[in-house]
Amino acid sequence: MERIQDVDFPEVVALKVHQWLDEWEKVIFNPTAHRRRPDPYFYLFTLSAAKLRALSDIHARTTKDGLARSQDLGIQRRHDSQRSEQIGEFIRYGYPWSDLSNIKRESGQFNDLRKPGWLPTAIVVNILKPNDKRRGTQTVHSEDLISVSDINSKISIIKFPKKFATHDSKPTQLPPIEIIDGQHRLWAFNEDMLEKSYELPVVAFYGLDISWQAYLFWSINITPKRINASLAFDLYPLLRTEDWLERFEGHSVYRETRAQELVSALWSHQKSAWFQRINMLGEKGLNEPMASQAAWIRSLMATYVKLWESRQRQIGGLFGAAIGSDEEVLPWSMAQQAAFLIVVGQEIKKAINKSAEPWAVRLRKLEQSELFKSGYDAAFDGPYTLLNTDQGIRGILYITNDLCYVRAKELKLDKWTVEEDAAAIDEHAVSNAILSLKKQPVSDYLKVIADSLAKYDWRTSSAPGLRENERVLKASFRGSGGYRELRLHLLKHLIQSPGKVGEASKQIISELRLT
C-alpha cells in the first residue's frame, strides 16, 4: 500500500473494506443510546506510531492542570504502564530477549535470542466526524479534522492536518482519533523510538458511535479470548452501562466482584471508618455489632455500583451508571472508588463523633466506652445506632451516591485524577487517592452532607428511651421496604441543609418520585 507525500504527512491511501450482511438490517440502531447506524465499511492503512499517537493525543500522563486521563473518559481504555513497558521491550528486542533480566542480557550468553519485535496486528481506531460530540459538547476543532474521500469503491484518501506531522503535536480540543483497541501498543513507544519510522497497520472506522466502540472492544478482547470480563469493565469504563451486557450473568457478577473488592478496602484500610469493623465472614455472636460483608455488597450494588433506577428515573451509581445525558461514566480506578467511600466514611464518623445532638448523647450514656477499643463511639459503632446496621449502611450509601450523582458535573468529579491506576486493595494508592480527593470540590460538599446527617436521629427501634411514635417510625425501616423509607426520610431531613445539599435533596425526591 503506497503512502503519499509522507514528509509533509497530508494524506494516506486507504483500502476500503466492505463488511455488511442483510441480516444486520435487523439490528436495532438507536442514536439516543449512542448506537447510530454505522457505515457498512471501514478503512485499512498504515501510519507511523509517532503520528498515530499525536492524532489520538496519547502522551505521558500527568496531573498538572488536571489534565491526566484526558482521553480516559469512558471512551478509551485504561492504561497499564507495566503492560506498555513489556510491549516496548518486545518491540526493541523481540522474544525471549525482552523477558531476560539485565544480568543475563549483559552476560553475552543469550545474544542469539534477540529477534525483531514485529507488531502486525492492527490498531483499531475511530476517526471523529465534524459534529461528533464527547462529554456532552466537545467536538474536534475545525483545524484538526480528518477528512475521508473516495477514489472508487475500493480506494479512499484520508487527509490529515499538517500540524500533526510530529509526535509531540497536540489537538486544540478533542483529538481527531479515538483508540478503540491498541492503546497499550502506542504507549510502548518511548521518545527515542518515536523518532524512528516504525509503522503500524490501522483499521479505522469513521464516525463510529461510542457504544459500538465499546462493543467492538468487547468482541475483540473478550469474546474470542475468554478473558476475565471484569478486566474489560475496568479497561473500558463505558461497558459498565451497556444494556446488552446487563442481560448476561457476567455483568451482574462483575458488579458483585467490584463491590466485594471495595468492601475489602473499607475493612482493611487503616484510614477507613470501618477498619476491621465489617463482619467479613458472617460470624455470629461477635462481641461488637457490625454489618456483614454480604450486607455491604448488596448495598453497594444497589447504590454506587448500580445502573439506572429505571429508564425514566436516571439517578444511577457513581461507579457504574451514566453521568448526565451523554451517557458516559466516571473514569475512576478502583483505588479512587475505594478512596471516595473511605472519605465519605471519615467525614460522617468525624461529624458523628463531635455531635452533641440529644440522640448521640443518650446513646453514649447507655454504654461505658472504656469497655471498647480506642476510637469507639456508641453513636457510630454501638448496638443501638442504625449507622451500624444493614439499613443504616444502605442509607448512607444511597444518600451520598445520589447527592453526588446529581451534582457530578458541578463538582467536577470527572476532573479528579491520580497518577496511577490501581486496585482497591492497594493501600498505598488508596492513601494517595484519599489525599488527592480532599483537595477536590467534592470534599467540602461531603463535609456538609456529613454535618447534616449527624443531626439526624440514627437510633434503632430497640434503643432504650424512645417514645412510642419514634419507635414505630424506626420500626418501619426494617425489612426490604425499609430501605426506601429510610432513604426518603433522610432526604426529607437533608432538604433543610444549606445550599447545594438541600437543593440536591429536593431534586432527588422529585426525580425518584419518593414522596
Backbone torsions as a table, in degrees:
resi	resn	phi	psi	omega
1	MET	NA	119.9	-173.8
2	GLU	-81.8	136.9	174.9
3	ARG	-91.6	146.4	-178.8
4	ILE	-108.6	130.9	173.2
5	GLN	44.3	56.4	-174.5
6	ASP	-64.3	-28.8	-177.4
7	VAL	-62.4	-46.7	179.9
8	ASP	-88.4	-13.0	175.0
9	PHE	55.0	48.7	177.3
10	PRO	-87.9	-26.9	-174.5
11	GLU	-162.4	162.2	174.2
12	VAL	-135.2	154.8	173.5
13	VAL	-86.4	136.5	-179.1
14	ALA	-129.6	141.9	170.7
15	LEU	-79.4	137.8	179.0
16	LYS	-97.8	112.8	-175.2
17	VAL	-99.8	114.1	-178.6
18	HIS	-88.9	124.2	174.6
19	GLN	-139.4	105.2	175.9
20	TRP	-160.1	136.4	177.3
21	LEU	-118.9	150.0	177.8
22	ASP	-57.7	-32.1	-178.9
23	GLU	-62.5	-26.8	-178.3
24	TRP	-71.4	-13.1	177.2
25	GLU	-65.6	-18.0	179.5
26	LYS	-83.2	-8.7	178.3
27	VAL	-64.7	139.1	178.4
28	ILE	-85.7	107.8	177.8
29	PHE	-93.0	130.4	-173.4
30	ASN	-139.7	99.5	-179.1
31	PRO	-59.0	-34.1	-178.0
32	THR	-68.5	-22.2	176.3
33	ALA	-97.9	16.1	-179.1
34	HIS	61.0	36.9	175.3
35	ARG	-132.3	55.2	177.5
36	ARG	-69.3	161.3	-176.6
37	ARG	-62.2	124.5	-179.5
38	PRO	-84.5	164.9	172.5
39	ASP	-65.1	149.9	-178.5
40	PRO	-82.9	27.4	-178.8
41	TYR	-160.2	163.3	171.2
42	PHE	-136.9	-178.5	-172.4
43	TYR	-122.3	149.3	179.8
44	LEU	-127.9	123.4	179.1
45	PHE	-155.5	-178.6	176.8
46	THR	-120.1	151.3	-178.9
47	LEU	-153.2	145.4	178.3
48	SER	-67.7	152.2	179.5
49	ALA	-59.8	-38.0	-178.7
50	ALA	-62.5	-46.0	-176.8
51	LYS	-71.2	-36.1	178.5
52	LEU	-67.4	-37.8	176.9
53	ARG	-63.4	-42.0	179.8
54	ALA	-63.9	-43.0	-177.8
55	LEU	-68.1	-27.1	-179.8
56	SER	-102.7	3.0	178.0
57	ASP	58.3	42.9	175.6
58	ILE	-88.5	104.4	-178.9
59	HIS	-132.1	165.5	178.9
60	ALA	-59.1	139.7	-176.3
61	ARG	-75.6	146.9	175.6
62	THR	-155.0	151.3	176.2
63	THR	-95.1	4.2	179.7
64	LYS	-60.7	132.0	178.7
65	ASP	60.0	18.9	177.3
66	GLY	67.9	27.6	-174.6
67	LEU	-99.4	1.1	-178.9
68	ALA	-61.4	145.6	-180.0
69	ARG	57.6	36.8	-178.8
70	SER	-61.0	-24.8	179.4
71	GLN	-109.4	17.9	-175.5
72	ASP	-113.6	40.7	-172.3
73	LEU	-101.9	49.6	179.0
74	GLY	87.5	-5.2	-179.4
75	ILE	-101.4	-55.5	-178.4
76	GLN	-95.6	164.5	-177.1
77	ARG	-72.8	155.4	171.5
78	ARG	-68.4	155.9	-177.1
79	HIS	-106.1	126.7	174.6
80	ASP	-105.1	103.1	-174.2
81	SER	-60.4	-34.9	-179.9
82	GLN	-64.6	-38.9	178.9
83	ARG	-64.6	-42.8	179.1
84	SER	-65.0	-38.0	178.1
85	GLU	-63.2	-38.8	178.0
86	GLN	-64.0	-42.0	178.8
87	ILE	-65.4	-41.0	178.4
88	GLY	-60.0	-42.0	176.8
89	GLU	-62.9	-39.6	178.9
90	PHE	-64.2	-43.1	-179.4
91	ILE	-59.5	-43.7	-176.8
92	ARG	-71.7	-40.7	-168.8
93	TYR	-120.9	-9.9	-175.5
94	GLY	72.1	-179.7	-179.6
95	TYR	-111.3	137.8	13.4
96	PRO	-98.1	2.9	-178.9
97	TRP	-54.4	-36.3	-176.9
98	SER	-62.4	-22.5	-179.3
99	ASP	-95.2	-2.6	-177.7
100	LEU	-77.9	151.6	175.0
101	SER	-73.4	162.4	178.7
102	ASN	-60.7	-35.7	179.8
103	ILE	-62.1	-43.8	-179.8
104	LYS	-69.2	-37.1	179.2
105	ARG	-64.1	-42.5	-176.5
106	GLU	-75.7	-14.5	-178.5
107	SER	-70.6	-22.3	-179.2
108	GLY	80.1	-4.0	-176.9
109	GLN	-80.7	-12.3	-174.3
110	PHE	-121.9	21.7	-177.5
111	ASN	-61.5	-26.3	-179.1
112	ASP	-72.3	-5.3	-179.3
113	LEU	-91.6	-3.9	178.0
114	ARG	-69.4	139.0	-177.7
115	LYS	-142.1	163.7	173.3
116	PRO	-67.1	143.6	178.3
117	GLY	-100.9	74.7	-179.2
118	TRP	-74.6	143.6	171.1
119	LEU	-125.6	79.2	-175.5
120	PRO	-80.6	-11.1	-178.3
121	THR	-79.5	135.2	-173.5
122	ALA	-69.3	144.2	166.6
123	ILE	-80.5	128.5	-177.9
124	VAL	-99.4	124.2	-174.7
125	VAL	-132.9	168.6	170.9
126	ASN	-126.0	130.6	174.9
127	ILE	-93.8	123.5	-177.1
128	LEU	-76.2	137.4	175.2
129	LYS	-83.0	166.5	-175.9
130	PRO	-54.7	-37.4	-175.3
131	ASN	-100.4	6.1	178.0
132	ASP	-68.8	131.5	-176.7
133	LYS	-116.1	147.7	174.5
134	ARG	-132.8	149.0	-177.6
135	ARG	53.2	39.1	174.2
136	GLY	92.6	-59.7	-172.0
137	THR	-129.8	-13.0	-174.5
138	GLN	-71.8	136.9	176.8
139	THR	-131.5	172.3	175.1
140	VAL	-78.2	132.6	178.4
141	HIS	-61.2	145.4	-176.4
142	SER	-55.5	-33.0	-179.5
143	GLU	-76.1	-13.4	-176.9
144	ASP	-104.2	-1.1	-174.6
145	LEU	-68.4	145.3	174.1
146	ILE	-103.8	133.4	180.0
147	SER	-110.4	151.9	180.0
148	VAL	-126.9	125.2	178.2
149	SER	-131.7	138.6	-176.6
150	ASP	-87.4	134.3	170.3
151	ILE	-85.5	-44.2	173.5
152	ASN	-156.0	-165.5	-176.0
153	SER	-70.3	-13.4	-176.5
154	LYS	-115.0	-20.6	-174.4
155	ILE	-124.1	137.3	177.1
156	SER	-133.6	159.9	174.6
157	ILE	-112.1	126.1	177.3
158	ILE	-107.8	117.9	-175.4
159	LYS	-103.4	131.2	-176.8
160	PHE	-112.3	152.8	173.4
161	PRO	-66.4	140.5	-177.5
162	LYS	-67.3	-22.8	-176.7
163	LYS	-62.7	-18.4	-177.4
164	PHE	-94.4	21.9	-178.6
165	ALA	-67.0	-23.8	179.7
166	THR	-112.7	156.5	-173.3
167	HIS	-71.4	-18.2	-179.1
168	ASP	-95.8	8.9	175.5
169	SER	-67.7	150.1	-179.4
170	LYS	-133.7	146.9	179.2
171	PRO	-72.8	157.3	177.8
172	THR	-72.5	-41.2	178.0
173	GLN	-127.0	-112.6	175.9
174	LEU	-73.2	145.3	171.9
175	PRO	-68.4	146.7	-177.1
176	PRO	-73.6	-13.2	-179.4
177	ILE	-123.2	136.3	172.5
178	GLU	-108.3	133.5	178.1
179	ILE	-86.7	118.5	177.5
180	ILE	-88.2	-44.6	179.0
181	ASP	-148.2	128.9	179.4
182	GLY	120.7	9.7	-178.2
183	GLN	-60.8	-38.9	-179.2
184	HIS	-66.2	-32.1	176.3
185	ARG	-66.8	-39.0	178.6
186	LEU	-67.6	-38.0	178.7
187	TRP	-66.8	-19.4	-175.6
188	ALA	-69.2	-18.4	-176.3
189	PHE	-87.7	114.5	176.7
190	ASN	-82.5	-178.4	-174.1
191	GLU	-60.0	-41.6	-179.5
192	ASP	-64.4	-41.9	-178.5
193	MET	-68.1	-31.5	-178.3
194	LEU	-68.7	-21.7	178.8
195	GLU	-73.8	-12.0	-178.2
196	LYS	-98.3	154.3	-175.3
197	SER	-87.7	67.7	177.1
198	TYR	-91.8	112.2	-176.6
199	GLU	-95.0	152.5	178.7
200	LEU	-124.9	141.6	172.2
201	PRO	-71.4	141.7	-176.7
202	VAL	-129.1	130.1	168.1
203	VAL	-104.2	119.3	-173.4
204	ALA	-120.8	126.8	168.7
205	PHE	-94.0	156.8	-178.2
206	TYR	-121.3	111.2	179.9
207	GLY	71.0	35.5	179.9
208	LEU	-78.5	125.8	-177.3
209	ASP	-63.5	153.9	-169.0
210	ILE	-67.5	-31.2	178.3
211	SER	-68.5	-34.9	175.5
212	TRP	-67.9	-31.9	176.8
213	GLN	-64.4	-43.3	177.9
214	ALA	-62.4	-41.6	178.6
215	TYR	-63.0	-41.6	-179.3
216	LEU	-64.4	-43.2	176.3
217	PHE	-58.4	-44.8	-179.7
218	TRP	-61.1	-46.0	-176.2
219	SER	-68.5	-31.3	179.0
220	ILE	-75.2	-42.9	-168.9
221	ASN	-99.9	-26.3	-172.9
222	ILE	-107.1	-55.5	-172.5
223	THR	-56.1	-53.4	-177.2
224	PRO	-77.7	-26.1	-172.7
225	LYS	-97.9	-14.1	-178.6
226	ARG	57.7	39.0	175.3
227	ILE	-71.3	151.8	176.5
228	ASN	-51.7	122.3	-176.0
229	ALA	-62.4	-31.2	-179.4
230	SER	-59.0	-35.7	180.0
231	LEU	-61.1	-38.8	-178.3
232	ALA	-63.9	-37.8	-178.4
233	PHE	-68.0	-30.7	177.0
234	ASP	-76.5	-40.2	-178.2
235	LEU	-72.4	-32.0	-175.1
236	TYR	-130.9	81.8	-171.3
237	PRO	-54.4	-27.3	-179.1
238	LEU	-59.3	-26.7	-178.9
239	LEU	-63.8	-19.8	-179.8
240	ARG	-62.6	-22.3	-173.5
241	THR	-108.9	2.0	-174.3
242	GLU	-73.0	121.0	-176.3
243	ASP	-69.0	-27.4	179.4
244	TRP	-69.7	-24.5	175.3
245	LEU	-83.2	-23.6	-178.0
246	GLU	-60.6	-26.1	-178.0
247	ARG	-79.1	-13.8	-179.5
248	PHE	-91.9	149.8	178.7
249	GLU	-61.7	-33.4	-177.2
250	GLY	-58.5	-32.2	-177.2
251	HIS	-68.6	-45.7	179.3
252	SER	-68.6	-34.8	177.5
253	VAL	-65.0	-38.9	176.9
254	TYR	-58.6	-47.2	-177.4
255	ARG	-65.0	-37.0	178.6
256	GLU	-67.2	-40.4	178.6
257	THR	-63.4	-43.8	178.6
258	ARG	-61.6	-44.0	179.5
259	ALA	-61.4	-40.3	-179.6
260	GLN	-64.9	-39.7	178.2
261	GLU	-64.1	-38.8	179.7
262	LEU	-67.2	-39.5	177.8
263	VAL	-63.6	-40.8	178.0
264	SER	-59.7	-39.2	178.7
265	ALA	-66.8	-41.4	179.5
266	LEU	-64.4	-33.6	-179.5
267	TRP	-78.5	-34.8	-169.8
268	SER	-98.1	-21.3	-176.4
269	HIS	-80.4	128.2	-173.5
270	GLN	-67.0	-18.2	178.2
271	LYS	-87.0	-5.0	-177.1
272	SER	-77.1	141.4	175.4
273	ALA	-65.8	-18.6	-179.2
274	TRP	-110.1	25.5	178.3
275	PHE	-58.3	116.9	-178.5
276	GLN	54.9	27.6	178.4
277	ARG	-123.3	34.9	171.9
278	ILE	-127.0	131.5	-179.9
279	ASN	-77.2	89.8	-172.0
280	MET	-70.2	-26.8	-175.4
281	LEU	-107.5	3.9	179.8
282	GLY	67.8	28.8	-177.6
283	GLU	-71.1	143.4	178.2
284	LYS	-99.2	154.3	175.2
285	GLY	75.4	24.2	177.0
286	LEU	-67.7	150.0	-179.4
287	ASN	-64.4	-35.8	-178.3
288	GLU	-111.2	137.2	178.4
289	PRO	-71.6	142.1	175.2
290	MET	-163.6	147.7	179.1
291	ALA	-69.7	151.0	-177.4
292	SER	-81.7	160.3	175.7
293	GLN	-59.3	-40.9	-179.7
294	ALA	-60.9	-40.4	178.7
295	ALA	-64.5	-41.4	177.6
296	TRP	-62.2	-45.0	-179.4
297	ILE	-61.7	-46.0	179.0
298	ARG	-60.7	-40.1	-178.5
299	SER	-69.3	-39.4	177.4
300	LEU	-65.7	-39.4	179.3
301	MET	-67.9	-24.8	178.9
302	ALA	-87.9	-9.1	-175.0
303	THR	-126.5	-90.8	-173.8
304	TYR	-65.8	-35.3	-174.7
305	VAL	-107.8	52.0	-179.3
306	LYS	-124.4	174.0	174.7
307	LEU	-95.0	-135.0	-179.6
308	TRP	-87.1	158.1	172.2
309	GLU	-61.3	-46.4	174.5
310	SER	-169.4	178.3	-179.8
311	ARG	-66.4	-24.5	-179.3
312	GLN	-93.0	-24.7	-173.6
313	ARG	-118.8	91.9	-170.5
314	GLN	-99.1	69.5	165.9
315	ILE	-113.5	102.5	-172.9
316	GLY	-103.3	-162.8	-178.7
317	GLY	-94.0	136.9	179.8
318	LEU	-58.4	-32.7	-176.3
319	PHE	-95.0	3.3	-177.7
320	GLY	-142.6	-48.1	-170.3
321	ALA	-87.7	177.1	-175.3
322	ALA	-71.7	148.9	175.8
323	ILE	-111.2	102.5	176.7
324	GLY	87.3	179.4	-171.8
325	SER	-70.5	-18.5	-179.0
326	ASP	-81.7	-2.9	173.2
327	GLU	56.2	45.1	171.6
328	GLU	-112.8	174.0	-173.3
329	VAL	-124.4	162.7	175.9
330	LEU	-70.4	128.3	-175.5
331	PRO	-86.3	40.5	-177.6
332	TRP	-76.9	144.0	172.6
333	SER	-75.3	170.7	177.3
334	MET	-63.2	-35.3	177.9
335	ALA	-62.9	-40.2	177.6
336	GLN	-65.3	-41.6	179.5
337	GLN	-62.8	-44.7	178.0
338	ALA	-62.1	-42.5	179.8
339	ALA	-61.4	-40.1	-179.9
340	PHE	-61.6	-46.4	179.5
341	LEU	-65.4	-37.4	179.1
342	ILE	-65.2	-42.0	178.4
343	VAL	-65.8	-39.1	174.8
344	VAL	-55.8	-48.9	179.7
345	GLY	-64.1	-40.8	179.5
346	GLN	-59.9	-45.7	-176.8
347	GLU	-67.4	-40.1	-180.0
348	ILE	-68.0	-44.2	179.8
349	LYS	-64.3	-41.5	178.9
350	LYS	-60.1	-43.8	-180.0
351	ALA	-66.2	-39.2	178.8
352	ILE	-67.1	-43.8	-177.5
353	ASN	-58.8	-37.2	-178.4
354	LYS	-93.0	1.0	-177.9
355	SER	-71.9	136.4	174.1
356	ALA	-113.9	23.4	177.6
357	GLU	-63.5	146.3	-177.5
358	PRO	-52.3	-41.0	-177.3
359	TRP	-62.7	-40.2	-178.8
360	ALA	-69.8	-41.9	179.9
361	VAL	-61.6	-42.6	-178.9
362	ARG	-64.8	-39.5	179.5
363	LEU	-67.1	-37.9	179.9
364	ARG	-66.7	-33.3	179.5
365	LYS	-70.6	-22.6	-179.3
366	LEU	-72.9	-22.4	-173.3
367	GLU	-127.4	151.8	174.1
368	GLN	-94.6	103.8	-172.8
369	SER	-61.6	-22.6	-179.0
370	GLU	-68.3	-14.7	177.5
371	LEU	-73.3	-13.0	-175.3
372	PHE	-116.4	167.3	-176.8
373	LYS	-67.4	162.3	-178.0
374	SER	-56.0	139.8	178.7
375	GLY	92.1	-3.7	-179.0
376	TYR	-72.1	135.5	174.9
377	ASP	-133.9	118.3	-176.6
378	ALA	-57.9	-26.9	-179.2
379	ALA	-74.1	-23.1	179.9
380	PHE	-108.9	-38.5	-171.8
381	ASP	-107.8	-10.3	-169.3
382	GLY	-76.9	176.6	-176.3
383	PRO	-76.7	-11.9	-176.3
384	TYR	-112.7	18.1	177.3
385	THR	-113.6	134.3	177.5
386	LEU	-62.5	-22.5	-179.2
387	LEU	-64.4	-12.7	-179.3
388	ASN	-112.5	24.0	-178.8
389	THR	-127.5	167.0	175.8
390	ASP	-54.3	-48.6	-178.2
391	GLN	-62.5	-43.0	-178.6
392	GLY	-66.9	-42.0	177.7
393	ILE	-60.6	-45.6	178.8
394	ARG	-60.5	-40.6	179.7
395	GLY	-61.8	-46.0	178.7
396	ILE	-60.1	-47.1	-177.5
397	LEU	-66.3	-40.4	176.3
398	TYR	-58.2	-53.9	-172.3
399	ILE	-64.0	-49.5	-177.4
400	THR	-66.9	-38.2	176.7
401	ASN	-64.3	-50.7	-176.2
402	ASP	-61.5	-46.3	-176.7
403	LEU	-66.0	-35.2	177.8
404	CYS	-78.5	-33.4	-179.3
405	TYR	-63.0	-47.6	-176.4
406	VAL	-73.0	-12.7	177.3
407	ARG	-117.2	21.8	-174.9
408	ALA	-59.0	-43.6	-179.6
409	LYS	-65.5	-48.1	-178.3
410	GLU	-62.4	-36.8	179.6
411	LEU	-81.5	-5.0	178.1
412	LYS	57.1	43.9	-178.7
413	LEU	-63.4	-31.7	179.9
414	ASP	-73.7	-10.0	178.7
415	LYS	-91.8	-9.4	179.9
416	TRP	-73.0	118.7	-176.2
417	THR	-128.9	154.9	174.3
418	VAL	-132.5	164.5	-175.1
419	GLU	-69.3	-31.7	-171.2
420	GLU	-133.8	147.2	169.3
421	ASP	-85.1	135.0	-178.1
422	ALA	-153.0	165.8	-179.5
423	ALA	-78.8	163.7	-179.3
424	ALA	-65.9	-26.2	-177.4
425	ILE	-93.5	5.3	174.5
426	ASP	-81.3	94.8	-171.1
427	GLU	-60.6	-38.5	-179.9
428	HIS	-64.3	-46.1	-179.7
429	ALA	-65.8	-39.4	178.6
430	VAL	-64.7	-41.5	179.5
431	SER	-61.8	-42.7	177.5
432	ASN	-64.1	-39.2	179.9
433	ALA	-67.0	-35.3	177.3
434	ILE	-61.5	-47.4	179.2
435	LEU	-61.8	-39.6	179.4
436	SER	-66.7	-42.0	-177.4
437	LEU	-63.1	-35.1	-177.6
438	LYS	-68.7	-7.6	175.7
439	LYS	-98.8	0.2	-176.7
440	GLN	-92.3	158.3	179.1
441	PRO	-56.1	-31.4	-176.8
442	VAL	-67.4	-19.7	-177.6
443	SER	-61.0	-48.0	178.9
444	ASP	-66.3	-34.5	178.3
445	TYR	-62.7	-43.0	178.7
446	LEU	-65.9	-34.1	177.6
447	LYS	-63.8	-42.1	178.7
448	VAL	-64.5	-42.2	177.6
449	ILE	-59.7	-47.4	-177.5
450	ALA	-63.1	-44.4	179.4
451	ASP	-61.5	-37.8	179.2
452	SER	-70.6	-40.1	178.7
453	LEU	-66.0	-30.5	-179.6
454	ALA	-66.4	-20.8	-179.8
455	LYS	-84.8	-10.2	178.3
456	TYR	-78.9	145.7	179.1
457	ASP	-80.9	102.6	-174.4
458	TRP	-91.5	10.6	-178.8
459	ARG	-66.1	145.6	176.7
460	THR	-79.6	169.4	179.9
461	SER	-67.3	-18.7	-179.6
462	SER	-92.3	0.0	-178.5
463	ALA	-66.7	130.9	177.4
464	PRO	-61.4	145.8	174.0
465	GLY	91.8	1.6	178.7
466	LEU	-75.4	143.0	169.6
467	ARG	-74.1	161.1	-174.1
468	GLU	-60.9	-42.8	-179.6
469	ASN	-65.4	-33.4	177.5
470	GLU	-68.9	-39.5	-179.8
471	ARG	-66.1	-40.2	179.4
472	VAL	-64.0	-43.6	179.6
473	LEU	-61.1	-47.6	-176.3
474	LYS	-71.4	-26.3	175.4
475	ALA	-66.9	-25.1	179.9
476	SER	-70.3	-12.3	179.4
477	PHE	-84.5	-4.3	179.9
478	ARG	-77.9	159.8	175.8
479	GLY	74.9	176.6	-176.3
480	SER	-63.9	-33.2	178.3
481	GLY	-72.4	-15.3	-178.7
482	GLY	-69.6	-26.0	178.9
483	TYR	-60.5	-45.4	-179.0
484	ARG	-65.9	-41.9	-178.4
485	GLU	-63.8	-44.2	179.8
486	LEU	-67.2	-40.3	177.8
487	ARG	-57.6	-47.2	179.5
488	LEU	-64.3	-42.6	-178.5
489	HIS	-62.8	-41.4	178.7
490	LEU	-67.1	-40.7	178.9
491	LEU	-63.6	-41.5	177.9
492	LYS	-64.3	-35.6	175.9
493	HIS	-65.3	-41.4	-175.4
494	LEU	-75.0	-15.1	176.3
495	ILE	-56.3	-29.8	-179.1
496	GLN	-78.2	-5.6	-178.7
497	SER	-70.6	153.4	-178.2
498	PRO	-73.3	149.1	168.8
499	GLY	60.8	-132.2	-169.9
500	LYS	-62.6	-35.4	-177.1
501	VAL	-66.1	-46.4	178.0
502	GLY	-62.8	-42.6	179.7
503	GLU	-64.7	-42.6	179.6
504	ALA	-64.8	-36.3	179.2
505	SER	-63.2	-42.7	176.6
506	LYS	-61.5	-42.6	-179.6
507	GLN	-61.5	-43.3	-178.1
508	ILE	-65.1	-45.0	178.8
509	ILE	-58.4	-41.8	-179.6
510	SER	-67.8	-47.9	-176.0
511	GLU	-67.2	-36.8	-178.7
512	LEU	-90.3	-3.0	179.7
513	ARG	52.0	50.6	-176.6
514	LEU	-88.7	-0.8	-177.1
515	THR	-67.1	NA	NA
